């Protein structure tokens, strides 16, 4: 999610997070990978509820920001805390939540309190710098 935050727009990040569970194409990409992936990593299978062992895969265009790596060393504690929050809502992303809208809103409130906005801003800054140097 961090590597798609371009332009300082938090709404785009939230929209992407929502799409991981509502958009079938994105969900399938996360669950089953691409043609270049011989096998879907077990963690992705667990996180996104891959209940099929094989699925026909579609070719995917390379991202304009492929290769970008966020340097989050300064934010390590906050990122660790955000990861814990994210994993505490794993049922939401696996389609097993009884109240997805409420769980999503609670998760976002917890993430905002943990500093996701400051991290998002830094991701955007680093991404802009990186993009301007490789272009």
C-alpha positions in Angstrom: 0.0 0.0 0.0 2.8 2.4 0.9 4.3 2.3 -2.6 1.1 3.6 -4.3 0.8 6.8 -2.3 1.6 9.5 -4.8 0.7 13.1 -4.4 0.0 13.3 -0.6 -3.6 12.0 -0.9 -4.6 9.9 2.1 -8.0 9.2 0.4 -6.2 7.2 -2.3 -4.6 5.0 0.3 -7.9 4.4 2.0 -9.5 3.7 -1.3 -6.8 1.2 -2.2 -7.2 -0.5 1.2 -11.0 -0.8 0.6 -10.4 -2.2 -2.9 -8.3 -5.0 -1.5 -11.5 -6.5 -0.1 -14.1 -5.2 -2.5 -12.5 -5.2 -6.0 -12.4 -8.7 -7.5 -9.5 -8.1 -9.8 -7.3 -6.6 -7.0 -8.4 -9.3 -4.6 -7.5 -12.0 -7.0 -4.1 -10.5 -7.8 -3.3 -10.5 -4.1 -4.7 -14.0 -3.6 -3.3 -15.7 -6.7 -0.4 -13.5 -7.8 0.5 -13.0 -11.5 1.9 -15.3 -14.2 5.4 -14.4 -13.1 4.7 -15.9 -9.7 5.1 -19.7 -9.9 3.5 -20.1 -6.5 1.5 -17.7 -4.3 3.3 -17.1 -1.0 1.7 -18.8 2.0 1.4 -15.5 3.8 -0.7 -14.0 1.0 -2.8 -17.2 0.9 -3.5 -16.8 4.6 -4.0 -13.1 4.6 -6.4 -12.9 1.7 -8.2 -16.2 2.1 -6.9 -18.1 -0.9 -9.1 -21.1 -0.9 -8.1 -22.3 -4.4 -4.8 -23.9 -5.2 -4.7 -22.8 -8.8 -6.4 -20.1 -10.9 -5.8 -18.9 -14.4 -3.7 -15.8 -14.2 -3.8 -12.7 -16.4 -0.8 -10.8 -17.5 -0.2 -7.6 -15.5 1.5 -4.4 -16.7 4.5 -3.3 -14.8 3.8 -0.5 -12.3 5.3 2.9 -12.9 6.7 2.8 -9.4 8.2 -0.7 -9.5 11.4 -0.7 -7.6 10.5 2.0 -5.1 11.4 1.2 -1.5 10.2 3.3 1.4 12.9 4.0 4.0 10.9 3.8 7.2 13.7 3.5 9.8 12.7 6.7 11.6 9.1 5.3 11.8 9.9 1.8 12.9 7.9 1.8 16.1 4.9 3.4 14.4 5.1 1.0 11.5 5.3 -2.0 13.9 2.3 -0.7 15.7 0.4 -0.2 12.4 1.2 -3.8 11.4 -0.2 -5.1 14.7 -3.4 -3.1 14.1 -3.6 -4.4 10.6 -3.2 -8.0 11.6 -5.6 -7.7 14.4 -8.2 -7.1 11.7 -7.2 -10.0 9.5 -10.7 -11.3 9.4 -11.8 -8.1 7.7 -9.4 -8.8 4.8 -10.2 -12.4 4.6 -13.9 -11.7 4.1 -14.8 -13.2 7.5 -15.8 -10.0 9.4 -19.4 -9.9 10.7 -19.5 -6.1 10.4 -16.9 -5.0 7.7 -17.9 -1.4 7.6 -17.7 -1.0 11.4 -14.4 -3.0 11.6 -12.9 -1.0 8.8 -13.8 2.3 10.5 -12.4 1.1 13.9 -9.2 -0.1 12.2 -8.7 3.3 10.4 -9.3 5.2 13.7 -6.7 3.1 15.4 -4.3 3.6 12.5 -4.8 7.3 12.5 -4.1 7.4 16.2 -1.0 5.4 15.7 0.4 7.9 13.2 -0.4 6.6 9.7 -0.9 10.1 8.3 2.7 11.2 9.2 4.0 8.0 7.6 1.9 8.4 4.5 3.2 11.9 4.1 6.8 10.7 4.4 6.1 7.9 1.9 4.7 10.5 -0.6 7.8 12.7 -0.1 10.2 9.8 -0.7 8.2 8.5 -3.6 8.2 12.0 -5.3 12.0 12.2 -4.8 12.5 8.7 -6.1 10.2 9.2 -9.1 12.0 12.4 -10.1 15.4 10.8 -10.1 14.4 7.7 -12.2 12.3 9.5 -14.7 
